[in-house]
């Protein structure tokens, strides 16, 4: 694995007063950094790592692979980062396009937030600026959970660079969060939460796995929940008119066993998209990208191959 450079992070409670995400203390950062390095060692070696300046902070991006297809950009979920895609990268890299994995701004990882982000338009702005800094005029974006919400926000507010959106069980995008998800979200980030209980909450959202800490992705998300304070307001649920206004092809994959939302209601609302392809994966949990990496890679490939103008040369 290439040497991964970790930036000087935001640390301490004073950043929360400025609505900027930060590690709780230096020890918290060191714990997270150790897991992050371990997790990155399980990934294919990136061809490039970049740190891109935006109006809202610096964004860490890793490029995996090459090809003449329109690039695919990966946006992780809440309290997670690039290693979330450990099982997905090998399959996605075989699609004949470069794959860019992003550490979300304001989330635990190697991106460093410098200004508050209070609206979907703010979130869309930093992603658009990041893509400009990478020199990517047109991309496909694949997001899981809140990463799917982010992808839809960019398609709504800054659609010019988007060739398509792939949303994996996107949180608070096509249906409201359930009470179960609110319990997980609130309970898992409480200071002093016993590690065993935090792992059980993570297992609940991930289809009932016995111990999330057995997986490097679970340990990374658990560390993010424990050691990093996210300072975003609750994401806004897009209105029906906004969803119908989306002018790019969207593949929405809804997990049938998700606790994030009612899968049937989410799928029904997603089917109001002008250019939407909607599927319910009946046996999948919210962690569907980790549960079905091969199936997902093949579904992504066939969807992207059908998007007009996918090849750049």
C-alpha positions as semicolon CSV with decimal commas, in nm:
position;residue;x (nm);y (nm);z (nm)
1;X;0,000;0,000;0,000
2;X;0,122;0,350;-0,083
3;X;0,192;0,574;0,213
4;X;-0,126;0,752;0,319
5;X;-0,069;1,107;0,437
6;X;-0,299;1,221;0,717
7;X;-0,364;1,596;0,739
8;X;-0,361;1,801;1,058
9;X;-0,718;1,751;1,180
10;X;-0,974;1,969;1,355
11;X;-0,968;1,873;1,723
12;X;-1,170;1,985;2,021
13;X;-1,520;2,107;2,116
14;X;-1,460;2,466;2,004
15;X;-1,514;2,356;1,642
16;X;-1,867;2,237;1,719
17;X;-1,956;2,591;1,826
18;X;-1,854;2,696;1,476
19;X;-2,061;2,412;1,325
20;X;-1,753;2,236;1,193
21;X;-1,689;1,863;1,231
22;X;-1,393;1,767;1,449
23;X;-1,231;1,489;1,648
24;X;-1,322;1,502;2,016
25;X;-0,960;1,517;2,136
26;X;-0,610;1,420;2,025
27;X;-0,645;1,065;2,159
28;X;-0,966;1,025;1,958
29;X;-0,786;1,128;1,641
30;X;-0,499;0,888;1,707
31;X;-0,743;0,600;1,762
32;X;-0,925;0,678;1,439
33;X;-0,602;0,729;1,243
34;X;-0,477;0,384;1,344
35;X;-0,797;0,216;1,222
36;X;-0,800;0,428;0,906
37;X;-0,446;0,322;0,813
38;X;-0,529;-0,041;0,886
39;X;-0,843;-0,018;0,674
40;X;-0,666;0,151;0,382
41;X;-0,415;-0,135;0,380
42;X;-0,700;-0,372;0,286
43;X;-0,783;-0,178;-0,032
44;X;-0,625;-0,203;-0,376
45;X;-0,337;0,042;-0,398
46;X;-0,467;0,376;-0,526
47;X;-0,312;0,510;-0,845
48;X;-0,329;0,860;-0,702
49;X;-0,422;1,044;-0,384
50;X;-0,521;1,409;-0,404
51;X;-0,617;1,681;-0,160
52;X;-0,848;1,932;-0,327
53;X;-0,920;2,283;-0,198
54;X;-1,285;2,395;-0,183
55;X;-1,469;2,687;-0,020
56;X;-1,569;2,455;0,265
57;X;-1,240;2,279;0,332
58;X;-0,989;2,037;0,182
59;X;-1,115;1,709;0,038
60;X;-0,916;1,385;0,019
61;X;-0,977;1,182;-0,296
62;X;-0,823;0,851;-0,406
63;X;-0,820;0,737;-0,769
64;X;-0,830;0,366;-0,847
65;X;-0,775;0,239;-1,200
66;X;-0,795;0,395;-1,545
67;X;-1,003;0,370;-1,862
68;X;-1,191;0,573;-2,118
69;X;-1,529;0,555;-1,947
70;X;-1,677;0,857;-1,771
71;X;-1,530;0,843;-1,417
72;X;-1,726;0,697;-1,128
73;X;-1,716;0,892;-0,799
74;X;-1,798;0,712;-0,472
75;X;-1,961;0,897;-0,181
76;X;-1,971;0,706;0,152
77;X;-2,232;0,719;0,425
78;X;-2,237;0,904;0,755
79;X;-1,937;0,854;0,988
80;X;-1,752;0,659;0,718
81;X;-1,495;0,718;0,445
82;X;-1,305;0,555;0,157
83;X;-1,240;0,211;0,320
84;X;-1,617;0,155;0,325
85;X;-1,572;0,046;-0,038
86;X;-1,323;-0,233;0,040
87;X;-1,530;-0,514;-0,111
88;X;-1,661;-0,301;-0,400
89;X;-1,347;-0,151;-0,549
90;X;-1,214;-0,463;-0,727
91;X;-1,541;-0,513;-0,917
92;X;-1,598;-0,145;-0,992
93;X;-1,240;-0,107;-1,119
94;X;-1,311;-0,368;-1,388
95;X;-1,568;-0,141;-1,554
96;X;-1,315;0,036;-1,779
97;X;-1,333;0,372;-1,604
98;X;-1,136;0,547;-1,329
99;X;-1,299;0,520;-0,986
100;X;-1,260;0,809;-0,740
101;X;-1,331;0,744;-0,370
102;X;-1,401;1,052;-0,157
103;X;-1,360;1,107;0,216
104;X;-1,668;1,317;0,285
105;X;-1,616;1,673;0,403
106;X;-1,726;1,718;0,764
107;X;-1,699;1,343;0,826
108;X;-1,419;1,140;0,990
109;X;-1,140;1,077;0,742
110;X;-0,870;1,277;0,568
111;X;-1,091;1,564;0,453
112;X;-1,080;1,874;0,676
113;X;-1,382;2,105;0,701
114;X;-1,321;2,481;0,734
115;X;-1,667;2,639;0,696
116;X;-2,020;2,541;0,805
117;X;-2,250;2,356;0,564
118;X;-2,614;2,409;0,655
119;X;-2,806;2,333;0,336
120;X;-2,814;2,085;0,052
121;X;-2,688;2,364;-0,173
122;X;-2,376;2,398;0,046
123;X;-2,313;2,025;0,018
124;X;-2,360;2,039;-0,359
125;X;-2,117;2,331;-0,383
126;X;-1,819;2,157;-0,224
127;X;-1,872;1,846;-0,434
128;X;-1,896;2,054;-0,752
129;X;-1,579;2,246;-0,654
130;X;-1,401;1,919;-0,577
131;X;-1,486;1,779;-0,921
132;X;-1,365;2,100;-1,083
133;X;-1,040;2,078;-0,886
134;X;-0,992;1,722;-1,010
135;X;-1,048;1,837;-1,368
136;X;-1,354;1,613;-1,413
137;X;-1,611;1,780;-1,640
138;X;-1,858;1,487;-1,627
139;X;-1,895;1,200;-1,381
140;X;-2,125;0,929;-1,258
141;X;-2,179;0,941;-0,881
142;X;-2,254;0,641;-0,662
143;X;-2,355;0,712;-0,303
144;X;-2,467;0,490;-0,018
145;X;-2,695;0,604;0,265
146;X;-2,631;0,975;0,326
147;X;-2,390;0,958;0,031
148;X;-2,693;0,883;-0,186
149;X;-2,866;1,190;-0,042
150;X;-2,554;1,394;-0,125
151;X;-2,553;1,269;-0,482
152;X;-2,917;1,369;-0,526
153;X;-2,845;1,713;-0,377
154;X;-2,572;1,776;-0,633
155;X;-2,801;1,658;-0,913
156;X;-3,061;1,907;-0,789
157;X;-2,832;2,208;-0,731
158;X;-2,527;2,155;-0,956
159;X;-2,634;1,905;-1,223
160;X;-2,397;2,017;-1,499
161;X;-2,121;1,767;-1,414
162;X;-2,342;1,466;-1,354
163;X;-2,391;1,194;-1,616
164;X;-2,595;0,981;-1,374
165;X;-2,666;0,905;-1,009
166;X;-2,664;0,565;-0,841
167;X;-2,823;0,581;-0,496
168;X;-2,782;0,279;-0,266
169;X;-3,057;0,278;-0,004
170;X;-3,024;0,658;0,024
171;X;-3,112;0,799;0,366
172;X;-3,388;1,063;0,391
173;X;-3,410;1,095;0,013
174;X;-3,719;0,910;-0,102
175;X;-3,880;0,848;0,238
176;X;-3,838;0,979;0,594
177;X;-3,614;0,807;0,847
178;X;-3,780;0,546;1,066
179;X;-3,779;0,558;1,445
180;X;-3,536;0,264;1,441
181;X;-3,285;0,466;1,240
182;X;-3,325;0,763;1,471
183;X;-3,248;0,538;1,769
184;X;-2,932;0,411;1,598
185;X;-2,824;0,761;1,494
186;X;-2,874;0,915;1,835
187;X;-2,768;0,623;2,049
188;X;-2,450;0,534;1,866
189;X;-2,292;0,879;1,900
190;X;-2,361;0,941;2,269
191;X;-2,039;1,005;2,463
192;X;-1,948;0,713;2,685
193;X;-2,155;0,463;2,487
194;X;-2,024;0,111;2,574
195;X;-1,843;-0,038;2,278
196;X;-2,052;-0,355;2,286
197;X;-2,377;-0,160;2,264
198;X;-2,242;0,057;1,983
199;X;-2,152;-0,259;1,791
200;X;-2,500;-0,399;1,847
201;X;-2,654;-0,080;1,708
202;X;-2,429;-0,103;1,404
203;X;-2,529;-0,467;1,365
204;X;-2,896;-0,367;1,373
205;X;-2,853;-0,132;1,076
206;X;-2,639;-0,390;0,894
207;X;-2,885;-0,674;0,880
208;X;-2,830;-0,811;1,228
209;X;-2,464;-0,915;1,203
210;X;-2,349;-1,043;1,538
211;X;-2,048;-0,818;1,595
212;X;-1,970;-0,522;1,371
213;X;-1,619;-0,501;1,517
214;X;-1,528;-0,827;1,339
215;X;-1,522;-0,628;1,013
216;X;-1,271;-0,351;0,946
217;X;-1,551;-0,136;0,803
218;X;-1,747;-0,179;1,126
219;X;-1,449;-0,082;1,338
220;X;-1,391;0,226;1,124
221;X;-1,753;0,344;1,148
222;X;-1,759;0,270;1,522
223;X;-1,445;0,478;1,567
224;X;-1,598;0,762;1,367
225;X;-1,911;0,754;1,580
226;X;-1,713;0,749;1,904
227;X;-1,426;0,981;1,817
228;X;-1,563;1,240;1,573
229;X;-1,846;1,490;1,613
230;X;-2,036;1,567;1,293
231;X;-2,191;1,916;1,287
232;X;-2,456;1,906;1,016
233;X;-2,823;1,991;1,055
234;X;-3,068;1,715;0,977
235;X;-3,078;1,656;0,599
236;X;-3,385;1,792;0,423
237;X;-3,613;1,543;0,249
238;X;-3,640;1,649;-0,118
239;X;-3,988;1,752;-0,220
240;X;-4,184;1,569;-0,488
241;X;-4,145;1,854;-0,738
242;X;-3,770;1,860;-0,678
243;X;-3,739;1,487;-0,740
244;X;-3,944;1,511;-1,060
245;X;-3,715;1,792;-1,177
246;X;-3,403;1,572;-1,175
247;X;-3,274;1,566;-1,530
248;X;-3,013;1,286;-1,507
249;X;-3,061;0,909;-1,514
250;X;-3,094;0,766;-1,162
251;X;-3,054;0,407;-1,049
252;X;-3,210;0,367;-0,704
253;X;-3,141;0,039;-0,527
254;X;-3,358;0,005;-0,216
255;X;-3,278;-0,253;0,052
256;X;-3,581;-0,464;0,136
257;X;-3,462;-0,519;0,495
258;X;-3,346;-0,163;0,554
259;X;-3,431;-0,004;0,888
260;X;-3,352;0,341;0,747
261;X;-3,691;0,389;0,583
262;X;-3,996;0,199;0,466
263;X;-3,860;0,026;0,154
264;X;-4,195;0,015;-0,025
265;X;-4,266;0,383;0,031
266;X;-3,911;0,480;-0,071
267;X;-3,936;0,279;-0,393
268;X;-4,279;0,419;-0,478
269;X;-4,158;0,778;-0,442
270;X;-3,838;0,704;-0,635
271;X;-4,052;0,582;-0,924
272;X;-4,176;0,939;-0,975
273;X;-3,830;1,030;-1,111
274;X;-3,831;1,128;-1,478
275;X;-3,537;0,902;-1,565
276;X;-3,542;0,662;-1,274
277;X;-3,470;0,290;-1,258
278;X;-3,583;0,157;-0,921
279;X;-3,521;-0,186;-0,773
280;X;-3,592;-0,335;-0,432
281;X;-3,329;-0,591;-0,330
282;X;-3,556;-0,789;-0,102
283;X;-3,293;-0,971;0,107
284;X;-3,050;-0,679;0,144
285;X;-2,999;-0,465;0,452
286;X;-2,883;-0,103;0,454
287;X;-2,530;-0,241;0,412
288;X;-2,615;-0,381;0,070
289;X;-2,285;-0,271;-0,089
290;X;-2,095;-0,498;0,152
291;X;-2,345;-0,782;0,131
292;X;-2,365;-0,805;-0,249
293;X;-2,041;-0,662;-0,395
294;X;-2,036;-0,878;-0,710
295;X;-2,404;-0,829;-0,786
296;X;-2,366;-0,455;-0,729
297;X;-2,061;-0,426;-0,955
298;X;-2,244;-0,603;-1,238
299;X;-2,560;-0,392;-1,191
300;X;-2,358;-0,071;-1,190
301;X;-2,172;-0,178;-1,504
302;X;-2,486;-0,256;-1,702
303;X;-2,656;0,066;-1,588
304;X;-2,359;0,288;-1,677
305;X;-2,310;0,116;-2,013
306;X;-2,663;0,224;-2,097
307;X;-2,607;0,593;-2,017
308;X;-2,563;0,791;-2,342
309;X;-2,211;0,921;-2,406
310;X;-2,048;0,705;-2,138
311;X;-1,727;0,661;-2,335
312;X;-1,512;0,973;-2,351
313;X;-1,292;0,885;-2,643
